[in-house]
Amino acid sequence: MPPAYPYPHVSALKRSSIASERPYTHIHKHPLTTFDNSFNSPDSSMDSLSNFQHYSYYDENLPAKQKYSNDSFAVSEAQLYNSCYTSPYPLYALDWSLSGKDPSTAKIALSSYRDGSTNKLEILYGHQTPNVNKNTDSSTSANTNTNSKTSTKANFNEDTNQNLNRSKNEISNADVDYKFSKAYEQSVKYPITKLQWDPSMSSSSCSPQLLAATSECLRIYEITDNNELLEKSALTNSKILDMNQLPPMTSFDWNRYDPHYLLTCSIDTTCTAWNLVKETFVAKSQLIAHDSEVYDVKYISGDTNVFASCSSDGSVRLFDLRNLEQSTIIYENTDSTSKLLSSPTNTNGRSLLRLSTSNYNANQIAVIEQDSNTISVLDVRNVGTPVYRLSHHSAPVNSISWHPTRNQLLSGSDDCQVFIYDFHKGSVVDNYKQTNKSLLPSYRFQTDLEVNYVCWNPTGDWVGINNGKHFQACKV
């Protein structure tokens, strides 16, 4: 009998609600601090969140369970949307690429998350089609949609009072929808912690169609000219020969600017830099990066040597592959109120689960904590204190991603909502010496199940969302 998936802190990466396929029930109320109530950016046309009906106050000193709880609300019935694919399996990891340079095509990689059973890797092909339900008159369309069971277009609403009070079922004015079809499916033994297409695929139609995935090792898949999905390599830098006993890799990052380089991180406290040259995949270097499990790693935008990592020890660190003897701790989560939720190896604060480095401003790094509704935006020029603390989700945040070219941050949470924060609408971002600022979300999308993963498409005009068994594409 094969051993159970060797994640000592698997609940930190994702709770069992995915595996059980049950929705997170404590939803719909969004916590507001007194600071959020008074905050109203002069550069934004948005009203304060306190004016939104679906927001409510909470006592910042309440325990997390009381803070997020709202038993008076029930999960609504799942809604039928266009640009949606329903999998037979509960979905977690996700990545979106183009088929060559054509922005109207999509290549989507999805993976399931089930404890103690075989998992699946799915690849979808998508193409844009005209939206036959496009509105020409908003009032007519709203009345029509009330009596119609036609699927509706999923796209983001700008977060103003007028838009938030619109019917959720209103048909979109977008010109196109995506039609998705499953092209490949492959069984994998353990849950995949991250998926990423070769970054060069979106800029060249001649590049090999490569897909990387991490679980107990780093796997490289290729879609061949014969339209077959083949496992090209299974890479590990561990001395353990038994694949069932390998320390799991929790995440990785494929360098956008030089796809020959890739970073992985593992629960064995290490980060490994890989050199993917032609048919040879070798470990370039390995370092002990943290005092405990490393949960995520990302290259700094535009660089092939400098990268950031976050860990169960509650810290974010910067490394340079040219000088691995030194590192910079740019943030340590030492909130004394978080000690009860910390791991045995982190006695000072919550584990830091995921981070995302900005493609617009190389100084910015966003990070999320375990069991927290707060996103911290760091600036490497201001070590120690977040420049922004975004606490507008009402349940733990599971996934964050920066826009490919703009200063916008995407987030998905167990509160069944997806937010986009536009930092151009807030205070001046370059004023990094001001700390712990807040910023209201500019756009939102409501789902019917907890959001497990979010990503942008390469051109940044669509967003991919995994919730329950559904992959949803949303026009921004």
C-alpha positions as CSV (number, residue, x, y, z in Angstrom):
1,M,0.0,0.0,0.0
2,P,1.6,3.3,-1.0
3,P,2.2,5.8,1.7
4,A,0.0,8.8,2.2
5,Y,1.0,12.0,0.5
6,P,4.0,13.2,2.6
7,Y,2.9,16.7,3.4
8,P,3.3,17.3,7.2
9,H,1.5,20.7,6.8
10,V,-0.7,20.0,3.8
11,S,-3.6,21.9,5.5
12,A,-1.4,25.0,5.3
13,L,-1.3,24.8,1.5
14,K,-5.0,24.1,1.2
15,R,-7.7,22.9,3.5
16,S,-9.6,19.7,3.2
17,S,-12.7,21.5,1.8
18,I,-11.2,21.0,-1.6
19,A,-10.8,17.2,-1.2
20,S,-14.3,16.9,0.3
21,E,-15.7,19.0,-2.5
22,R,-17.8,21.0,0.0
23,P,-18.0,24.8,-0.2
24,Y,-16.7,27.0,2.5
25,T,-19.9,28.1,4.2
26,H,-18.8,31.3,6.1
27,I,-19.1,33.7,3.3
28,H,-20.7,36.9,2.1
29,K,-19.7,39.2,5.0
30,H,-16.6,41.2,4.4
31,P,-14.6,42.4,7.4
32,L,-14.0,46.1,7.7
33,T,-11.6,47.8,10.1
34,T,-12.2,51.3,11.3
35,F,-9.3,52.4,9.1
36,D,-11.0,50.9,6.0
37,N,-14.2,52.8,6.9
38,S,-12.4,56.2,7.0
39,F,-10.1,55.4,4.0
40,N,-11.2,57.1,0.8
41,S,-8.5,57.6,-1.7
42,P,-8.6,61.1,-3.4
43,D,-7.4,59.4,-6.6
44,S,-10.3,57.0,-6.7
45,S,-13.9,57.5,-7.6
46,M,-15.0,54.7,-5.3
47,D,-17.0,55.2,-2.1
48,S,-16.0,53.8,1.2
49,L,-16.5,50.1,1.7
50,S,-18.8,50.9,4.7
51,N,-21.5,52.0,2.2
52,F,-21.6,48.6,0.5
53,Q,-24.4,46.4,1.8
54,H,-22.4,43.2,1.8
55,Y,-19.7,44.6,4.1
56,S,-19.9,44.7,7.9
57,Y,-17.8,45.6,10.9
58,Y,-15.8,43.2,13.0
59,D,-13.8,43.5,16.1
60,E,-10.1,43.3,15.1
61,N,-9.4,41.4,18.4
62,L,-11.8,38.6,17.7
63,P,-10.4,35.1,17.1
64,A,-10.4,34.1,13.4
65,K,-13.3,31.7,13.7
66,Q,-15.6,34.3,15.2
67,K,-14.3,37.0,12.8
68,Y,-15.1,35.0,9.7
69,S,-18.2,33.2,10.9
70,N,-21.6,34.1,9.5
71,D,-24.0,31.2,9.9
72,S,-27.0,33.3,8.8
73,F,-25.9,33.1,5.2
74,A,-26.2,30.0,3.1
75,V,-24.3,29.1,-0.1
76,S,-26.3,30.0,-3.1
77,E,-27.0,27.5,-5.9
78,A,-24.3,27.2,-8.5
79,Q,-24.9,29.5,-11.5
80,L,-24.4,28.6,-15.1
81,Y,-21.8,30.9,-16.8
82,N,-20.3,31.1,-20.2
83,S,-16.5,30.7,-20.6
84,C,-16.6,27.9,-18.0
85,Y,-15.3,24.4,-17.9
86,T,-16.6,21.8,-15.3
87,S,-14.2,19.1,-14.4
88,P,-15.0,15.7,-12.9
89,Y,-12.5,16.5,-10.2
90,P,-12.1,19.2,-7.5
91,L,-9.6,21.7,-9.0
92,Y,-6.6,23.4,-7.4
93,A,-3.6,24.4,-9.6
94,L,-4.0,26.5,-12.8
95,D,-2.0,28.2,-15.5
96,W,-3.0,29.9,-18.7
97,S,-1.0,30.2,-21.9
98,L,-1.7,31.1,-25.6
99,S,-1.5,28.8,-28.5
100,G,1.3,30.7,-30.3
101,K,0.9,34.4,-30.7
102,D,-2.9,34.3,-31.3
103,P,-4.5,36.2,-28.3
104,S,-7.9,34.7,-29.1
105,T,-6.7,31.2,-28.2
106,A,-6.1,29.6,-24.8
107,K,-4.2,26.7,-23.5
108,I,-5.2,25.9,-19.9
109,A,-3.5,23.5,-17.5
110,L,-5.6,22.3,-14.5
111,S,-4.9,19.8,-11.7
112,S,-7.0,18.1,-9.1
113,Y,-6.5,18.0,-5.4
114,R,-7.6,14.8,-3.6
115,D,-6.0,13.3,-0.5
116,G,-5.2,9.6,-0.7
117,S,-6.3,8.9,-4.2
118,T,-5.0,9.3,-7.8
119,N,-5.1,12.9,-9.0
120,K,-5.5,14.3,-12.5
121,L,-3.7,16.7,-14.8
122,E,-6.0,18.2,-17.5
123,I,-5.2,20.4,-20.4
124,L,-7.9,22.4,-22.1
125,Y,-7.9,24.2,-25.5
126,G,-10.0,27.3,-25.7
127,H,-11.1,29.7,-28.5
128,Q,-13.1,32.8,-28.5
129,T,-16.6,33.0,-30.0
130,P,-19.0,35.9,-30.4
131,N,-21.2,36.5,-27.3
132,V,-24.7,35.9,-28.7
133,N,-26.1,37.3,-25.4
134,K,-24.4,40.6,-25.6
135,N,-26.6,43.5,-24.3
136,T,-27.7,46.3,-26.6
137,D,-30.0,47.8,-24.0
138,S,-29.2,47.3,-20.3
139,S,-32.8,47.7,-19.1
140,T,-34.2,45.3,-21.7
141,S,-31.5,42.8,-21.1
142,A,-32.0,42.8,-17.3
143,N,-35.7,42.0,-17.8
144,T,-35.0,39.4,-20.4
145,N,-32.5,37.6,-18.1
146,T,-35.0,37.4,-15.3
147,N,-37.1,35.0,-17.3
148,S,-34.3,33.2,-19.1
149,K,-32.2,30.3,-18.2
150,T,-29.5,31.1,-20.7
151,S,-26.0,31.0,-19.3
152,T,-24.5,34.4,-18.5
153,K,-21.2,36.0,-19.3
154,A,-18.8,36.1,-16.4
155,N,-16.9,39.3,-16.1
156,F,-15.7,41.7,-13.4
157,N,-17.8,44.5,-12.1
158,E,-16.2,47.7,-11.2
159,D,-16.6,48.1,-7.4
160,T,-19.0,51.0,-7.2
161,N,-22.3,51.2,-5.4
162,Q,-24.2,51.1,-8.7
163,N,-22.4,48.1,-10.0
164,L,-22.4,46.1,-6.7
165,N,-26.2,46.5,-6.5
166,R,-26.7,45.1,-10.0
167,S,-28.2,41.7,-10.5
168,K,-25.5,39.0,-10.4
169,N,-27.2,37.4,-13.4
170,E,-27.0,40.4,-15.7
171,I,-25.8,39.5,-19.2
172,S,-22.5,41.1,-20.1
173,N,-21.7,43.6,-22.8
174,A,-18.5,41.8,-23.6
175,D,-18.1,40.9,-27.3
176,V,-16.7,37.3,-26.9
177,D,-16.8,34.2,-24.8
178,Y,-14.4,31.3,-24.5
179,K,-15.4,27.8,-25.5
180,F,-13.2,25.1,-23.8
181,S,-12.6,21.5,-24.6
182,K,-10.5,19.0,-22.9
183,A,-7.5,17.9,-25.1
184,Y,-5.5,15.8,-22.6
185,E,-5.8,14.1,-19.3
186,Q,-3.1,12.3,-17.3
187,S,-3.1,10.6,-14.0
188,V,-0.6,11.7,-11.3
189,K,-0.1,10.0,-8.0
190,Y,0.1,13.0,-5.7
191,P,-1.6,16.4,-5.8
192,I,0.2,19.0,-7.9
193,T,1.2,22.1,-6.0
194,K,1.8,24.3,-9.0
195,L,1.6,24.3,-12.8
196,Q,3.3,26.7,-15.2
197,W,3.6,26.7,-19.0
198,D,6.9,27.5,-20.6
199,P,6.9,31.3,-20.7
200,S,8.2,31.4,-24.2
201,M,5.1,29.7,-25.6
202,S,3.1,33.0,-25.5
203,S,5.6,34.8,-27.7
204,S,6.6,32.2,-30.2
205,S,4.7,29.6,-32.2
206,C,7.9,27.6,-32.8
207,S,8.7,26.9,-29.1
208,P,8.2,23.4,-27.7
209,Q,4.9,23.1,-25.8
210,L,6.3,22.4,-22.4
211,L,4.5,22.3,-19.0
212,A,6.1,22.1,-15.6
213,A,4.5,20.7,-12.5
214,T,5.6,20.1,-8.9
215,S,4.5,17.4,-6.5
216,E,7.0,14.9,-5.0
217,C,9.4,16.0,-7.8
218,L,9.6,18.5,-10.7
219,R,8.0,17.1,-13.9
220,I,8.4,18.5,-17.4
221,Y,5.6,17.5,-19.8
222,E,5.6,18.1,-23.6
223,I,2.8,18.2,-26.1
224,T,4.4,16.5,-29.1
225,D,3.9,17.1,-32.8
226,N,1.8,13.9,-32.7
227,N,-0.6,15.6,-30.2
228,E,0.5,13.4,-27.3
229,L,1.1,14.5,-23.8
230,L,4.4,13.0,-22.7
231,E,6.3,13.2,-19.4
232,K,9.7,14.4,-20.6
233,S,11.6,14.5,-17.2
234,A,11.1,13.8,-13.5
235,L,13.7,15.9,-11.6
236,T,14.8,15.8,-8.0
237,N,17.9,17.0,-6.3
238,S,17.4,14.7,-3.3
239,K,19.7,11.8,-2.4
240,I,16.6,9.6,-1.6
241,L,16.0,7.1,-4.4
242,D,12.5,6.0,-3.4
243,M,10.1,8.4,-5.2
244,N,7.5,7.7,-2.5
245,Q,9.8,9.2,0.2
246,L,10.9,12.3,-1.6
247,P,10.4,15.6,0.3
248,P,7.5,17.3,-1.7
249,M,8.2,20.4,-3.7
250,T,5.7,23.0,-2.7
251,S,6.1,25.5,-5.6
252,F,8.4,26.7,-8.4
253,D,8.9,29.6,-10.8
254,W,9.9,29.5,-14.5
255,N,11.8,32.6,-15.4
256,R,9.9,34.7,-17.9
257,Y,13.0,36.4,-19.3
258,D,15.2,33.4,-19.8
259,P,13.1,30.1,-19.8
260,H,16.4,28.1,-19.4
261,Y,16.1,28.9,-15.7
262,L,13.7,27.5,-13.2
263,L,13.5,27.6,-9.3
264,T,11.9,25.0,-7.0
265,C,11.3,25.0,-3.3
266,S,10.6,22.2,-0.9
267,I,9.5,21.3,2.6
268,D,13.1,20.2,3.3
269,T,14.0,24.0,3.7
270,T,15.8,24.2,0.4
271,C,15.5,26.1,-2.9
272,T,17.0,24.7,-6.1
273,A,18.0,26.5,-9.3
274,W,17.6,24.4,-12.4
275,N,19.3,24.9,-15.8
276,L,17.0,23.7,-18.6
277,V,19.3,23.7,-21.6
278,K,18.1,21.7,-24.6
279,E,17.6,18.1,-23.5
280,T,19.8,18.5,-20.4
281,F,18.0,19.4,-17.1
282,V,20.5,19.8,-14.3
283,A,20.5,21.4,-10.8
284,K,22.6,24.5,-11.1
285,S,22.7,25.2,-7.3
286,Q,20.9,24.3,-4.1
287,L,20.7,26.2,-0.8
288,I,19.2,25.9,2.6
289,A,16.9,29.0,2.3
290,H,14.9,29.0,5.6
291,D,14.7,27.5,9.0
292,S,11.7,25.4,8.1
293,E,9.5,24.5,5.1
294,V,9.7,26.8,2.1
295,Y,6.3,27.3,0.6
296,D,6.9,29.5,-2.4
297,V,9.6,31.0,-4.5
298,K,9.6,33.7,-7.3
299,Y,12.2,35.4,-9.5
300,I,12.3,39.2,-9.2
301,S,10.9,40.7,-12.4
302,G,13.5,41.1,-15.1
303,D,16.2,39.2,-13.3
304,T,17.6,35.7,-13.7
305,N,19.6,35.7,-10.4
306,V,17.7,37.5,-7.7
307,F,14.6,35.7,-6.2
308,A,12.4,35.8,-3.2
309,S,11.0,33.0,-1.0
310,C,8.6,32.6,1.9
311,S,8.4,30.0,4.5
312,S,6.7,28.4,7.5
313,D,9.2,30.3,9.6
314,G,7.2,33.5,8.8
315,S,9.8,35.3,6.8
316,V,10.3,36.6,3.2
317,R,13.9,36.5,2.1
318,L,15.9,37.7,-1.0
319,F,18.7,35.7,-2.5
320,D,21.2,36.2,-5.3
321,L,22.4,33.1,-7.1
322,R,25.8,34.9,-7.7
323,N,26.3,35.1,-3.9
324,L,24.5,32.4,-2.0
325,E,26.5,33.0,1.2
326,Q,24.3,36.0,2.0
327,S,20.5,36.7,2.0
328,T,18.3,39.6,3.0
329,I,15.3,39.1,5.3
330,I,12.9,41.8,4.0
331,Y,9.9,40.8,6.2
332,E,9.2,38.7,9.3
333,N,5.7,38.0,10.5
334,T,6.0,38.5,14.2
335,D,2.4,39.3,15.1
336,S,1.9,38.1,18.6
337,T,-1.8,37.4,18.0
338,S,-0.9,34.8,15.5
339,K,1.1,32.5,17.7
340,L,-1.8,30.0,18.3
341,L,-2.0,29.4,14.6
342,S,1.7,29.1,14.0
343,S,3.6,25.9,13.1
344,P,5.9,24.1,15.5
345,T,8.9,25.6,13.7
346,N,7.5,29.1,13.6
347,T,6.8,30.4,17.1
348,N,6.7,34.0,16.2
349,G,3.8,34.2,13.7
350,R,1.8,32.7,11.0
351,S,3.4,30.7,8.2
352,L,3.7,32.7,4.9
353,L,2.2,30.4,2.2
354,R,2.4,32.2,-1.1
355,L,4.1,35.2,-2.6
356,S,4.0,37.0,-6.0
357,T,6.6,39.4,-7.4
358,S,5.3,42.4,-9.4
359,N,5.9,42.5,-13.1
360,Y,5.3,46.2,-13.1
361,N,7.5,47.3,-10.2
362,A,10.4,45.0,-9.3
363,N,10.5,46.4,-5.8
364,Q,7.0,45.1,-4.9
365,I,6.2,41.7,-3.5
366,A,2.8,40.5,-2.3
367,V,2.5,37.8,0.3
368,I,-0.3,35.9,2.1
369,E,-0.3,34.2,5.5
370,Q,-1.8,31.0,6.6
371,D,-5.5,31.2,7.6
372,S,-5.5,35.0,7.1
373,N,-7.7,37.3,5.1
374,T,-4.9,39.9,4.7
375,I,-2.6,40.4,1.8
376,S,0.7,42.2,2.6
377,V,2.4,44.2,-0.1
378,L,6.1,44.6,0.6
379,D,8.7,47.0,-0.9
380,V,12.3,45.7,-0.9
381,R,13.5,49.3,-0.2
382,N,11.6,49.4,3.0
383,V,12.5,46.3,5.0
384,G,10.4,45.1,7.8
385,T,7.0,46.7,7.4
386,P,4.4,46.2,4.6
387,V,3.6,49.2,2.4
388,Y,0.0,48.0,2.1
389,R,-2.1,45.7,4.1
390,L,-5.2,44.6,2.2
391,S,-7.9,43.0,4.5
392,H,-11.0,43.2,2.4
393,H,-11.6,39.5,2.0
394,S,-13.8,38.0,4.7
395,A,-12.1,34.6,4.8
396,P,-8.5,33.2,4.2
397,V,-6.9,34.3,0.9
398,N,-5.7,31.3,-1.1
399,S,-4.1,32.8,-4.2
400,I,-2.6,36.0,-5.5
401,S,-1.1,37.1,-8.8
402,W,0.2,40.3,-10.3
403,H,-0.9,41.5,-13.7
404,P,1.5,40.7,-16.5
405,T,2.2,44.4,-17.4
406,R,0.1,46.7,-15.1
407,N,0.2,47.6,-11.4
408,Q,-2.8,45.4,-10.5
409,L,-3.0,42.6,-8.0
410,L,-5.5,39.7,-8.3
411,S,-6.7,37.7,-5.3
412,G,-9.0,34.8,-4.6
413,S,-10.4,33.7,-1.3
414,D,-12.5,31.3,0.6
415,D,-15.2,34.0,0.8
416,C,-16.0,33.1,-2.8
417,Q,-14.8,36.4,-4.2
418,V,-12.1,37.5,-6.5
419,F,-10.7,41.0,-6.2
420,I,-8.5,43.2,-8.4
421,Y,-6.6,45.9,-6.6
422,D,-5.5,48.7,-8.9
423,F,-2.6,50.6,-7.3
424,H,-2.8,53.4,-9.8
425,K,-6.2,54.4,-8.2
426,G,-4.6,54.5,-4.7
427,S,-2.0,56.8,-3.2
428,V,1.4,57.2,-4.9
429,V,3.0,53.7,-5.0
430,D,6.5,55.1,-5.1
431,N,6.0,56.6,-1.7
432,Y,7.2,53.4,-0.1
433,K,8.2,55.0,3.2
434,Q,4.5,55.3,4.2
435,T,3.6,51.9,5.6
436,N,0.5,49.8,6.4
437,K,-1.7,51.7,3.9
438,S,-5.0,50.4,2.7
439,L,-6.5,50.3,-0.8
440,L,-10.0,49.5,-1.8
441,P,-10.5,46.8,-4.5
442,S,-11.4,48.2,-7.8
443,Y,-13.1,45.2,-9.3
444,R,-14.7,42.0,-8.0
445,F,-16.2,38.8,-9.2
446,Q,-18.5,36.6,-7.1
447,T,-18.5,32.8,-7.3
448,D,-20.6,30.2,-5.6
449,L,-17.8,28.2,-4.2
450,E,-14.5,29.0,-2.5
451,V,-11.8,30.2,-4.8
452,N,-8.8,27.9,-4.8
453,Y,-6.6,29.5,-7.4
454,V,-6.5,32.6,-9.7
455,C,-4.3,33.6,-12.6
456,W,-4.1,36.1,-15.5
457,N,-3.9,35.2,-19.1
458,P,-0.6,36.3,-20.8
459,T,-2.2,39.5,-22.3
460,G,-3.8,40.4,-19.0
461,D,-7.4,41.0,-20.3
462,W,-8.8,37.7,-18.9
463,V,-8.6,36.1,-15.5
464,G,-8.8,32.3,-14.8
465,I,-10.5,31.1,-11.6
466,N,-10.6,27.6,-10.0
467,N,-13.6,27.2,-7.7
468,G,-14.9,23.7,-6.7
469,K,-14.9,21.6,-9.9
470,H,-15.2,24.7,-12.1
471,F,-12.6,26.6,-14.1
472,Q,-14.1,30.1,-14.9
473,A,-12.6,32.6,-17.4
474,C,-13.6,36.2,-16.7
475,K,-13.2,39.2,-18.9
476,V,-11.6,42.2,-17.1
